[in-house]
């Protein structure tokens, strides 16, 4: 059986950036952010090309005190690093996460529970982008070495088709992106959590 060639999502991003540069346009991009540290490099990288709004929708994070801390760090980073970037906080609805995770509580990290969580957050991003007349949507999640960019981009591709809005393919960990996010986190003294955010990842850390 012929294997499907592996896609280099950084090169896919390069193609999009080259195209919009050639057309001399600044599309509107809605970026789902999981946290301030992961968004730091992504914002530094993409503000040259897009008018960006950060969308903070993470009902997986618990307890609420942890969620609020991360929201405030995200807002602080934007105000100090790139004040022209807009910010939207999604509804904090942890009950939706627990309903989604029912029966998957004992799954290993990066397993079925995590995949459903990625899709839940990206679907809300796609809906928000569509309703807000954005030109693209994407997520910062691919900057993490613990996240599979192929899985994230496939979810983005599916949602792009379902909601009729382009997904910005990416693998932000490439070309030193993750390393740069660590440097920027230190520069802005950002809170770097040591677990994904959900109670299951906290228990397994």
Buried (B, 14 or more C-beta within 10 A) or exposed (E): EEEEEEBEBBEBBEEBBEEBEEEEEBBBBBBBBBBBBBBBBBBBBBBEBBBBBBBBBBBBBBEEEBBEBBBEBBBBBBEEBBEEBEBEEBEBEBEBBBEBBEEBEEBEBEEEBBBBBBBBBBBBBBBBBBEBEBBBBBBBBBBBEEBBBEBBBBBBEBBBEEBEBBBBBBBBBBEEBBEBBBEBBEEBEBBBBEBBBBBBBBEEE
